[in-house]
Amino acid sequence: MPDAEDVRRVALSLPDTSEKTAWSMPTFRVAGKMFATLPEEETSIAVRCPKEERGELVLSEPEKFWIAGHEAQFAWVRVRLAALEDEDELRAILADSWRQAAPTRLLDAYPELGLPGGG
């Protein structure tokens, strides 16, 4: 099961990523744009997720994903770290969120990370 230190290590391994404390929690940003946070005593992460995909994601794996009430109007979803299979799944989720926040110059510079929503 991945933990907060795994989140930090994986997130910071993504290109042009930095960590900044905001709202009394660690947040991770690509080129200054937030793509992940570590709320709830660092037992979950919040990541970018297109609103049109969130409902299906939550319905398909409710033990893993949920939408926090105060984030409902935003394109974010929560992920329970304890429900993740392994670090590879964590890396895939963080990379997908990174792609949604990354500027075109980074997407072009790191084609191996794929396109937003492309897996």
Sequence and secondary structure as in RCSB ss.txt:
>XXXX:A:sequence
MPDAEDVRRVALSLPDTSEKTAWSMPTFRVAGKMFATLPEEETSIAVRCPKEERGELVLSEPEKFWIAGHEAQFA
WVRVRLAALEDEDELRAILADSWRQAAPTRLLDAYPELGLPGGG
>XXXX:A:secstr
   HHHHHHHHHHSTTEEEEEETTEEEEEETTEEEEE  GGGTEEEEE  HHHHHHHHHH TTTEE  GGGTTTT
EEEEEGGG   HHHHHHHHHHHHHHHS HHHHHH GGG  TT  
